[in-house]
C-alpha cells in the first residue's frame, strides 16, 4: 500500500474513527484502525465489536492495499504534524510495518494483518429511512442525559427509538429513563420508518452519534434490523449492535391527572437552583420547592454545613405545595429547555411531576420527587 493525502483530511477522518477504539484491549487487533487504499480514497475503519465507524478520505492512491496500525498512535502522530502538510502512508513488502512520512518526519508503525480485523457491518437491514441531521440531533440531545448508567438494568442503558401513532399521526419517538427521570422527544415519522421494531441504541453509540450530527445540512440515512443499526452521515458510516432487551412500558409512568400548574422563568429558576444547591451534600442534593400563590421558595438544608433559601415570583394559583427534587436532575432538565419559561404540572409531594418546554411541544420530561 502506498498512499498520499492531506493532513487535514486524514486527521478529520481519524478523529471520527479512533474514538471508538477502547484504550485498554485484551484483543490486540481491536486497538488498531483498518486502512484500505483503493481508487481515489483511503477508507479508515475502527471497532470495539459493538460499534464500528468507517470513513473515506480523499487521497492519491499510488499502490492499493490494506493494513491495520495502532489507532491512537497514528492519531497522535498525525495530530502533531504541521498544518497544510501532506502525509504519505506506505507499507513494507512483507506487510509487517507501515511508514508515516511527512516533510522531514518519518515514523514506522507495527502492523497487524487486515485478515484479523473483525467485520461488524455484515447482514441485511430491512428498514431504511432518512432524517435531517437537526431532527436526529434534537431527538438525541433532549433525551440522552436521562440514560441510565446502572449496568444491572442494561435495558435502560440507551435511547429507546420507535414509531408510534399519536393524534392520528405517525411519530418517531425517542425515550430515555434511569428510573428517577424520563425524557421523551419526537419528530414526524419519516417515510420508511413505518413498521420498524422498537430498538434500544446503546449509550456509547448515542455519544458518538451526537458528535457526528453537528453539520446542519446533512441528511442522515438510518438502516436497521432487529439486532443492528447503521447511520450514514456524509462520508461517515456508523454501525452498532442494539441492546438486546425489552424497554419498560414508559407510558405507565407519565402522569395524566396532574392539575397544579407552575410556570416560571427558566433561566432565573436554573440559576436559583444552582445557587441554593451549593450548600447541599453531594449525595443528597435535595432542594425543596415551596409553591404558594404567585411565589416559589427554594430551600436546601444540610445538617453539616447550613441552609439556603431563595424566592422567585411564579405563575401559580393552585393549593400550596411543598415538594423536593434532586437539584442536579432539575438543572439537567432546565438545560434541555429552549423556551423562556418552564411549565411544571404537579399533583402532590409523592407523585411524579411533568415538565413541558414552552418552545417545544414535542419534548416532555417526567421527574420523580425526593423526600425532604
N, C-alpha and C positions, 0 to 999 in steps of 0.2 A: 504494500500500500504506500502510495506517495501522493500527498495532497497539500495544496496551499490555500489558505483562506485568511480573510481579515480578522485581526484580533477581536474587533468589536462584535462580529458575527459569532465567533467561537465562544467568547465569554458570555454572550447573551444566552446562547443555547445551553452551554454548560451550567449557567446559573439556574435554568429551568429544571434540568435533569438531575444535577448532583445532589439536590436537597433530599431526594427520595432515598438515597443510599444511607443506611444506618452506619454510624461511625464505628460501632463495635460489631463485628460479624464473625461468627464461627465458621461460615462458609466463605472461603476467600473470594470466589467469583462475584459474590454479592457486593464486595467493596469496589468493584470495577464498573466502568462505563464502557458499553459496546460502541465502537466506532466503525461505521461501514461507509466506505467511499465508493460512489458509483455515479455515472452520468455527470451532472454538474453540481452535486451536493454531497455533503458529509452528514450522515444520519447518526445521531447520538441517542443511546438508549440506556436507561438505568432502571433497576427494580429492587424491591425488598421481598418479593414473592407474593405480596398482597397488592402492590401498587406498581405500575410501570409507566414511565414517561418517556416519550420519543419526540425528538425534534430534528428537523433537517435544516442545515445551514448552507447557504450558497458557497461553493468552493470550486477551485480549479483542480480537477482530478487528473493527475499525471499517470497514475497507475492505480487501478481499482483494487480493493481488498478490504479486509475487516480484521479487527483485533480488539482486545479489551485491555484497559490500563486502569490503575487506581484513580477513582473519580475525584476525591478531594485533593490528591496530589496534583493532578492535571489542572484542576480548577485554580489551585493556589499559584501554580507556575504561570498560567495564562493571565491571572489577575495582576501579577507583578510585572508583566511585560509592558513596555511603554504604549500609550495610546497611539492609534493610527498605524501600528506596526503590522507586518504580515507574518503569519506563522506557518511553518512547514512541519507536517507530521509524516514521518516515513518509518516503515518497519524494516528490520534486518531481513536478510534472505531466509534465515531459519525461523523467523517469526517470534523469537523469544524476547525481543526488546523493541521499543519504539523510540525514535529520536524526535524531540521537540526543538526546532531551530527557529530563532528569530533574531535578525541582526547578528550581533556577536555572541549572543547567548545560545547555549546548546545544552540540552538535558537528555538523559537516556532513562527510560522507564521500563521496568519489567512488565512483560505481557503474560496474559493467560489466554489459552485458545478460545476462539469465538464459539467453537462447538460446545463448550461447557456452559455457555450463557443460557439461563432459563428463558422460556417463551411463555409469556402470560396472556398475550392478546389473541391466542388461537380460539376458535369456536365461533358460533353464529350468534348474531344479535338481532332477534326478530323485531324488536320495537325501535323505530328511528323517528326522531323529531328534531326540529331546530328551535332554538331560543335565542333572543337577543342577549348579548352579554350583560347589559344593565339589569334585565329581568332576572337572570340567573344570579347575578351578584346580589340583588336585593333579597332573593329567597335565602341565600346563604347568610348574609350579614344580619338579617333580622332574627335568625334562629340559632346560629352556631354557638352563641355564648351560653345557651341553655343545655348544650350536650353534656351528658353525664361523663365523669372521669372515673366512676366506680367500676372496676373491671368485673366484679361479680355479676353486675347487671349489664352484661355485654351488649344486650339488645338495645340499650339506651345510649351506647357509645357512638352515636351517629345521628344523621338527619333522616327522618322518615319522609320519603318523597312518593306521592301518589296522586292519581287523578280522582276527583270527587265531584259529584254534581250538587251544586247549591243554587237555589232560586232558579232552577231550570237551565243553569249554565254550567258547562264543564270547566273546572278549575284544576290547575296543577298546584298542589299544596305541599309545603314543607313544614314539618313539625319536629321540635326537639324538646326534651324534658329530662330533668335529673331527679324528678320526684318532689322537688321543692318549688320549682317554677316551670312554666311551659311557655314556649314561644311558637306562634303559628303565623305563617305568611303564605300568600297565594298570588298567582297570576292567572290570566286566561290560559286555558289549556291549549297548547299549540297542536296543529294538525299532526296526527300520527301518535299522539300520546293516549288516545282512547284505548281502553282495554289493557293498558300497561299494568304489570304487577306492582303492588306496593313494595318499595325497596328501602333498605337502610344503608345509606352511604357512610362509610367509616370516617371517624374524626380526622385522621391523618389525610385522607383523600380530600375532605372538605377544606382543610387548611391549605393544601397545595392548590386546589381549585380556586380558592379565594385570591391567591397571588397571580393566577393566570387570567382572571376575568376583568382586569383593570382597564383594558382598552375598550372605549365606549362603542365603537362602530363595528365590532366583530360579532358575527352570528356564530353561535356555538351549536355544533351537531352533537346530539345525545343519542347514543345507541345502547340498548340494554337487553339483557337476558335475565333469567331467574337468579343467576349467580354472579354476573359481572356487569359493569357499566363502563362505557367508553365516551370520553369527551374529546371532540376535535375543535381546537381553538386556534385558528390561523394555521401555523406550521407545527403546532404542538399537539400531540395525541397523548391523552392520559387514560390509561386503562386500570380499572381497580376491581378487586373482588368485593362483593357485598357482604354485609353482616348476615350470617345465617341464623336468623331468629325471628320471633314474632313481636312486632311493636305493640305495646298495650293499647287498649281502646281509649285513646286520649279524649274522645268526645265526652266520656263519662265525667271527667274532672273539670270540664268547662261549665261553670255555674250558669244557670239561666234565670234564676229568681232574684239576683242582686238588684235592689231598688234604691239604694242610697248612693247618690251621685256626687262625687267631689271633682271639681275642675280647678286646676291650679297651674300657675305659670311654670313651665318645665325647667327652665334654667335656674330660676330662683329656688325651686324645690330641690334640684340636684345639688346646688351649692350649699343649701342649708343642711341637707342630709350629710354631705361630705364634712361640713364643719362640726356638727354635733357628734358624728361618729368618731372623731379624733379621740374622744375620751373613752370609747368603748373598748372592752377587752377584745383582742383579736379573735378569740374563739367564739364568743357570743355574738358580738356585733349587732345586737338587737337595738332598734330605735323604735320608740313608742310614738304613734301618731294619735294625738287627742284632737278630734274633729268636733267642732261645735258650729253654731250659726255664723257663717262668714269668716271663720278663723280656723287655722291649723296650727297646733303646737307640737313641735318635735322635741322629744325628751330622751336623753340617754343617761342611765345611772350605772356607774361602775364602782362597786364597793371598795376596790383597791385604789382608785385614783380620783374619784369625784363624780360630778354630774354636769350636764349641759342642757340648755333649753334654747329654742328659737321659735319665734312666732312668725307666721305668714298669713296674709289675707288670702281667702279662698272662696270659691263659689260653692256653697253647701247650705242646704236648707232642711235637711232631714234631722232625725233624732241624733243627739250627741253620741259619739262612739269613740272608744279607746281601742286601738289595735296595734300590734307590734309586727315589725318585719325585719329581716336581715338587711342591714344597711348596704352591703355590697350588692345584693340582688336588686335592691331599689335603684342603685346607681347604674348597674348593668342595663336595666330596662330603660331608664331615663336616657342613657346614651344611644339607644336604638331609635328613640322617638324623633321624628323630623319636624313635628308641628311646634307651635309656640306654647301650646298647653297640653297637659296630661289629664286624661279623664279616668278616674277610678270609679268602678261600680262595686260597692261594698254591700255585705249582708250583715255579718256580725263578727265579733272578735275571733271566733274559731273557724270561720269558713273562708274558702279561697276567694281572692279578690281579682276582678277583671280590670285590665288596664288597656285603654284604647289610645291610639295615636290620632290626634286631631287632623293630621295632614295625610293619613294613610288608612283608608277604611279596610285595606286588605291585610293589615297586620293586627294581631291580637296577642295579649300576654296574660298569663294567669300566675298569681303568686300566692303561695301558702303563708299564712300568718305564723308568727312566733309568740310564745308565751312571754309576757313582760310584767 
